[in-house]
Amino acid sequence: MSQSSLNRRLTQIFGMLLGIGIAVWVLRGFGILSFIPGGIIWLLILAAIAVGIISYAQRTWWRF
């Protein structure tokens, strides 16, 4: 897997995790997904942040 395709994949994963996390958070606030614990939402958002940091580091610091 080349560097650009890996970075593109990491960026897509970042966007999906962040989008799902925010959507679940908003829907839980409206009471639609009230059965989902808050810890799951935090895990989604923290995973998105971690993937974003890895994507940034892979693009700027790591030279394969």
N, C-alpha and C positions, 0 to 999 in steps of 0.2 A: 504494500500500500504506500503510495507516494505521500509526501508531506502535505501537498495541497489537498488531496482527497481526504486525508486523515483530519486535517483542520476543518474542512467543510463538514465532515461527519460530526466532529465534536461541536461545531457551531449549531448544527441541526439538533443534536441531542440537547444542547443548552437551551435552545428556543422551545423545544417540546416540553422539557421538564419545567421551565419557568412558566410557560403558558398553562400547562396542566395544574401546576401549583397555585397560580393566581385564580384560575377558573374554579378550582375546588374551594379555595378560600372564600371567594365571592358567593358561590352557591351555598356554602356552609353558613355564611353570614345571613343569607336570605332564608335559611331554615330548610332548604331542599335536601342538602346532604348533611344533616345534623348528626347522623350516626358515625361519621368519620372523625376519629380523634384528632386533636390539634397537633399531636406529635407527627402524624403522617404528613400533614401539610408542611410542617417545619422540615421534615426529611426531604420532601420534594424540592423545596426552595433551597435548602443547603446543598443538595446534590446538584442543582442547577448552578449554584455559585461555584462549587468545586469543579464542575466540568468547564465552566467559563474560565476559571483560573488556569486549568490544565491546557485549554485551547490557546489562551494567550501565551502561556509559557512555551508551548510547543511551537508557536508561530515566531516568537522573538528570541528565545534563548537556546532551544535545542536545535542543533544542526546535525541532521542525519546524513 
